[in-house]
Amino acid sequence: MKLILKILKWIGKILAGLIILLLIAGVGFRLFSSKPVPPGKLVDVDGTKLHIIAEGKKNDLPTLVLESGAGGGTGVFHWVADGLKKNMRVVRYDREGKWFSESSNDSITSEFYARQLHKLLEKNGEKPPYILAGHSMGGPYNRIFRDLYPNEVEALVFIDSSHPEQWERLGVKGLFDENQIIFGKFFIILADMGILGVYNKIMKPESMDKDLPKEYQNRKLYLTSYSGDVYRRLLKENSINDDIFQRAGVASSLDSLPVLVFTAKKQYGDTQVWYEMQKELKELSTKGKQFYMDANHGSIITKKENAEIINKEILLMAETLKQKSQG
């Protein structure tokens, strides 16, 4: 019995030592590591610095504005922007609190992000007309923007876009379930303590964005290691998700606005229900076109060959709009 107690005592000391060592390493990581440099620039909008990347010359084609999903940022649109910037103006950004953008102290309403984006575009010298392209949750955000500024938007592009009724129709509670929220809060603590950064330095986990350039993969890994801000923003997006869906759902009809809908064939939930909702997005306009792609929800934009398919249709749409405006 004494031997067992002695062994347990030594195990306890070893574990305590490892925890202390890990905490010290975490403090060291926070003290001596630096936040990655944003690839774009920071623009002050009402006291909040937002990260924006604007590429390509301004010409007679509409400016393409890219809106990411809940977990995405400027990087996920790398291949889309890279393929189109030689032909048209392409703008991508991080919503407040996401990735390289600062968090806003303002009260977040269902129209907040659309109005903030509008100010960001103005501050950066961008001018309509715009084509708004949104991936996942980016679709509902764009529907709100178009509803508020109908004269500035000439077309919408839904890339495996979310649908305002998707949680109810898919039988899902929301962006994250209770267990995922708990894990998110746990990761916030680990990241703020520097422990997650130490883990990533040692283990070098494989990126989930392997189809995107290594430079982006590294920036994303460093940002998620640097602090808990990324995870805090994900939980924030979860908390406002219902309000965004409700506002997008009551947006006015798109009438004859040109609309492109790109739907991934590989889905995690009920594929048939998802297809039905994607078809409804196309039918928001009398000029809607839908394309089914051999991809999943993420790879539909992160794989270069998928982005090339999307880019071809967007450019064709932009050139058609140009001819119409000149005719």
C-alpha positions as CSV (number, residue, x, y, z in Angstrom):
1,M,0.0,0.0,0.0
2,K,2.9,2.3,0.9
3,L,4.5,1.6,-2.5
4,I,1.2,2.5,-4.3
5,L,0.9,5.8,-2.4
6,K,4.5,6.6,-3.2
7,I,4.0,5.9,-6.9
8,L,0.9,8.0,-6.9
9,K,2.8,10.8,-5.2
10,W,5.5,10.7,-7.8
11,I,3.0,10.7,-10.6
12,G,1.3,13.7,-9.0
13,K,4.6,15.5,-8.8
14,I,5.4,14.7,-12.4
15,L,2.0,15.9,-13.6
16,A,2.3,19.1,-11.5
17,G,5.7,19.7,-13.0
18,L,4.5,19.2,-16.5
19,I,1.6,21.6,-15.9
20,I,3.9,24.3,-14.5
21,L,6.3,23.8,-17.4
22,L,3.4,24.1,-19.9
23,L,2.2,27.3,-18.2
24,I,5.6,28.8,-18.3
25,A,6.0,27.9,-21.9
26,G,2.6,29.4,-22.6
27,V,3.5,32.7,-21.0
28,G,6.8,32.7,-23.0
29,F,4.8,32.2,-26.2
30,R,2.5,35.1,-25.4
31,L,5.4,37.4,-24.4
32,F,7.7,36.7,-27.3
33,S,5.5,35.7,-30.2
34,S,4.1,38.4,-32.5
35,K,0.8,38.6,-34.3
36,P,1.1,37.9,-38.1
37,V,1.2,40.8,-40.4
38,P,-2.1,41.3,-42.3
39,P,-1.8,40.7,-46.1
40,G,-4.0,43.7,-46.8
41,K,-4.5,47.0,-45.0
42,L,-6.5,48.2,-42.0
43,V,-9.1,50.9,-42.6
44,D,-10.7,52.8,-39.8
45,V,-14.5,52.6,-39.8
46,D,-16.2,54.5,-36.9
47,G,-13.2,53.7,-34.7
48,T,-12.9,50.0,-35.7
49,K,-10.0,49.0,-37.9
50,L,-11.2,46.5,-40.6
51,H,-8.9,44.4,-42.7
52,I,-9.4,44.7,-46.5
53,I,-7.7,43.5,-49.6
54,A,-8.6,45.3,-52.8
55,E,-7.0,44.1,-56.0
56,G,-7.3,44.7,-59.7
57,K,-7.7,47.9,-61.6
58,K,-11.1,49.7,-61.6
59,N,-12.6,49.5,-65.0
60,D,-16.0,49.3,-66.8
61,L,-16.8,46.0,-65.1
62,P,-18.7,46.0,-61.7
63,T,-16.5,45.6,-58.6
64,L,-16.7,42.1,-57.1
65,V,-17.1,42.1,-53.3
66,L,-16.5,38.8,-51.6
67,E,-18.2,37.9,-48.3
68,S,-16.9,34.9,-46.3
69,G,-18.8,32.4,-44.2
70,A,-18.8,32.1,-40.4
71,G,-15.3,30.6,-40.1
72,G,-13.7,32.1,-43.2
73,G,-11.8,35.3,-43.9
74,T,-10.0,36.9,-46.8
75,G,-7.7,33.9,-47.3
76,V,-10.5,31.4,-48.3
77,F,-11.1,33.5,-51.4
78,H,-7.5,33.3,-52.6
79,W,-8.1,31.4,-55.8
80,V,-11.2,33.4,-56.6
81,A,-9.4,36.8,-56.2
82,D,-6.2,35.5,-57.9
83,G,-8.1,34.4,-60.9
84,L,-10.3,37.5,-61.4
85,K,-8.1,40.4,-60.3
86,K,-6.4,40.7,-63.7
87,N,-9.8,41.4,-65.3
88,M,-11.8,43.3,-62.7
89,R,-11.7,45.0,-59.3
90,V,-11.9,42.4,-56.5
91,V,-12.5,43.3,-52.8
92,R,-12.4,40.9,-49.8
93,Y,-12.4,41.7,-46.1
94,D,-12.7,40.4,-42.6
95,R,-15.9,41.2,-40.7
96,E,-15.3,43.0,-37.4
97,G,-13.6,40.8,-34.8
98,K,-12.6,38.2,-37.4
99,W,-9.0,37.3,-38.2
100,F,-7.2,40.7,-38.8
101,S,-10.1,43.0,-38.1
102,E,-10.7,44.6,-34.7
103,S,-13.7,43.9,-32.7
104,S,-16.4,46.6,-32.6
105,N,-17.8,48.0,-29.3
106,D,-21.1,48.9,-31.1
107,S,-24.3,47.1,-30.5
108,I,-24.6,44.4,-33.2
109,T,-27.9,44.4,-35.0
110,S,-29.0,42.3,-38.0
111,E,-28.1,45.2,-40.3
112,F,-24.8,46.2,-38.6
113,Y,-22.5,44.3,-40.9
114,A,-24.1,45.4,-44.1
115,R,-23.9,49.1,-43.1
116,Q,-20.3,48.6,-41.8
117,L,-19.3,47.1,-45.1
118,H,-20.9,49.9,-47.0
119,K,-18.8,52.4,-45.0
120,L,-15.7,50.3,-45.5
121,L,-16.1,50.3,-49.2
122,E,-16.6,54.1,-49.3
123,K,-13.6,54.7,-47.0
124,N,-11.4,52.5,-49.3
125,G,-12.5,54.5,-52.4
126,E,-14.6,51.7,-53.9
127,K,-17.6,52.7,-56.0
128,P,-20.7,50.8,-57.2
129,P,-22.0,49.0,-59.1
130,Y,-21.1,45.8,-57.2
131,I,-21.4,42.1,-57.7
132,L,-21.7,40.5,-54.3
133,A,-20.4,37.0,-53.9
134,G,-21.0,35.1,-50.6
135,H,-19.9,31.7,-49.4
136,S,-21.9,29.9,-46.8
137,M,-23.2,32.6,-44.2
138,G,-21.9,35.2,-46.6
139,G,-25.0,34.7,-48.7
140,P,-27.5,36.0,-46.1
141,Y,-25.1,38.9,-45.2
142,N,-25.2,39.8,-48.9
143,R,-29.0,39.6,-49.1
144,I,-29.2,42.1,-46.3
145,F,-26.7,44.4,-48.1
146,R,-28.6,44.3,-51.3
147,D,-31.9,45.0,-49.5
148,L,-30.4,48.1,-47.9
149,Y,-28.6,49.4,-51.0
150,P,-30.5,48.0,-54.0
151,N,-29.2,50.6,-56.4
152,E,-25.6,49.7,-55.8
153,V,-25.8,45.9,-56.4
154,E,-26.1,44.6,-60.0
155,A,-25.9,40.9,-59.2
156,L,-25.6,38.3,-56.5
157,V,-23.5,35.1,-56.4
158,F,-24.3,32.4,-53.8
159,I,-21.5,29.9,-53.3
160,D,-23.0,26.9,-51.4
161,S,-24.8,29.7,-49.5
162,S,-26.7,29.4,-46.2
163,H,-30.5,29.6,-46.4
164,P,-32.5,31.5,-43.8
165,E,-34.6,28.4,-42.9
166,Q,-31.7,25.9,-43.0
167,W,-31.5,25.0,-39.3
168,E,-35.2,24.2,-39.0
169,R,-35.4,22.3,-42.2
170,L,-32.1,20.4,-41.6
171,G,-33.1,19.6,-38.0
172,V,-30.0,21.4,-36.6
173,K,-29.9,23.8,-33.6
174,G,-27.4,26.3,-35.1
175,L,-23.9,26.9,-36.3
176,F,-22.5,25.1,-33.2
177,D,-24.1,22.6,-30.9
178,E,-23.6,22.8,-27.1
179,N,-20.6,20.5,-27.1
180,Q,-18.9,22.6,-29.8
181,I,-19.6,25.8,-27.8
182,I,-18.0,24.3,-24.7
183,F,-14.9,23.2,-26.8
184,G,-14.8,26.7,-28.2
185,K,-14.7,28.3,-24.8
186,F,-12.0,25.8,-23.8
187,F,-9.9,26.8,-26.8
188,I,-10.3,30.4,-25.9
189,I,-8.6,29.8,-22.6
190,L,-5.9,27.6,-24.1
191,A,-5.1,30.2,-26.8
192,D,-5.1,33.2,-24.3
193,M,-2.7,31.3,-22.1
194,G,-0.4,30.6,-25.0
195,I,-0.7,26.8,-24.5
196,L,-2.4,26.3,-27.9
197,G,0.5,28.2,-29.5
198,V,3.1,26.0,-27.8
199,Y,1.2,22.9,-28.9
200,N,1.0,24.0,-32.5
201,K,4.7,24.9,-32.4
202,I,5.7,21.4,-31.2
203,M,3.1,19.2,-33.0
204,K,2.8,21.2,-36.3
205,P,-0.8,20.0,-36.9
206,E,-1.9,19.5,-40.5
207,S,-3.9,22.4,-41.9
208,M,-7.5,21.8,-42.9
209,D,-6.9,24.3,-45.8
210,K,-4.3,22.3,-47.7
211,D,-5.7,23.4,-51.0
212,L,-4.8,27.0,-50.2
213,P,-1.3,28.5,-50.4
214,K,1.1,27.6,-47.5
215,E,1.4,31.2,-46.6
216,Y,-2.3,31.4,-45.8
217,Q,-2.2,28.2,-43.9
218,N,0.6,29.5,-41.7
219,R,-1.2,32.8,-41.1
220,K,-4.3,31.1,-40.0
221,L,-2.4,28.7,-37.7
222,Y,-0.6,31.6,-36.1
223,L,-3.7,33.7,-35.6
224,T,-5.6,30.8,-33.9
225,S,-2.6,30.3,-31.7
226,Y,-1.9,33.9,-30.9
227,S,-5.0,34.5,-28.8
228,G,-8.6,33.4,-28.3
229,D,-10.0,36.1,-30.4
230,V,-10.7,33.9,-33.4
231,Y,-12.8,31.5,-31.2
232,R,-14.5,34.4,-29.5
233,R,-15.6,35.7,-32.8
234,L,-16.9,32.3,-33.9
235,L,-19.1,32.1,-30.8
236,K,-20.3,35.7,-31.4
237,E,-21.3,34.8,-34.9
238,N,-23.3,31.8,-33.4
239,S,-25.1,34.1,-31.0
240,I,-26.3,36.5,-33.8
241,N,-27.0,33.9,-36.4
242,D,-30.8,33.7,-35.9
243,D,-31.1,37.5,-36.2
244,I,-29.1,37.5,-39.5
245,F,-31.2,34.7,-40.9
246,Q,-34.5,36.4,-39.9
247,R,-33.4,39.7,-41.5
248,A,-32.1,38.0,-44.7
249,G,-35.4,36.0,-44.9
250,V,-37.5,39.2,-45.1
251,A,-35.3,40.9,-47.7
252,S,-37.2,42.1,-50.7
253,S,-37.5,39.9,-53.8
254,L,-34.6,40.0,-56.2
255,D,-37.0,40.4,-59.2
256,S,-34.8,40.1,-62.3
257,L,-31.5,40.7,-60.7
258,P,-28.8,38.3,-62.2
259,V,-28.1,35.5,-59.7
260,L,-25.6,32.7,-59.8
261,V,-25.9,29.7,-57.4
262,F,-23.1,27.3,-57.0
263,T,-24.0,24.1,-55.1
264,A,-21.6,21.5,-53.7
265,K,-22.7,18.0,-54.3
266,K,-21.0,16.6,-51.2
267,Q,-23.0,17.6,-48.1
268,Y,-22.7,16.6,-44.5
269,G,-26.4,16.8,-43.7
270,D,-29.6,15.9,-45.7
271,T,-28.4,16.4,-49.3
272,Q,-31.9,16.5,-50.8
273,V,-33.1,19.2,-48.3
274,W,-29.9,21.3,-49.1
275,Y,-30.6,21.0,-52.8
276,E,-34.1,22.2,-52.3
277,M,-33.0,25.3,-50.4
278,Q,-30.3,26.0,-53.0
279,K,-32.9,25.8,-55.8
280,E,-35.0,28.3,-53.8
281,L,-32.0,30.7,-53.8
282,K,-31.9,30.5,-57.6
283,E,-35.6,31.1,-57.8
284,L,-35.3,34.4,-55.8
285,S,-34.8,35.9,-59.2
286,T,-36.2,35.4,-62.6
287,K,-32.6,35.4,-63.9
288,G,-31.2,32.8,-61.6
289,K,-28.7,30.2,-62.8
290,Q,-27.6,27.2,-60.8
291,F,-24.5,25.0,-61.1
292,Y,-23.8,21.8,-59.2
293,M,-20.2,21.2,-58.4
294,D,-18.2,18.1,-57.5
295,A,-17.0,19.6,-54.2
296,N,-17.9,19.9,-50.5
297,H,-18.9,23.0,-48.6
298,G,-15.3,24.2,-48.2
299,S,-13.5,22.9,-51.3
300,I,-16.0,24.6,-53.5
301,I,-13.9,27.7,-53.1
302,T,-10.6,26.6,-51.6
303,K,-9.7,24.2,-54.5
304,K,-8.2,26.1,-57.5
305,E,-10.0,24.1,-60.1
306,N,-13.4,24.8,-58.4
307,A,-12.6,28.5,-58.1
308,E,-11.8,28.6,-61.9
309,I,-15.3,27.3,-62.7
310,I,-16.8,30.0,-60.5
311,N,-14.6,32.7,-61.9
312,K,-15.5,31.9,-65.4
313,E,-19.2,32.4,-64.7
314,I,-18.7,35.5,-62.6
315,L,-16.6,37.1,-65.4
316,L,-19.2,36.2,-68.0
317,M,-21.8,37.8,-65.8
318,A,-19.7,40.9,-65.3
319,E,-19.1,41.4,-69.0
320,T,-22.8,40.9,-69.8
321,L,-23.7,43.6,-67.2
322,K,-21.2,45.9,-68.8
323,Q,-22.7,45.4,-72.3
324,K,-26.1,46.0,-70.9
325,S,-25.1,49.3,-69.2
326,Q,-23.4,50.5,-72.4
327,G,-26.2,49.5,-74.7
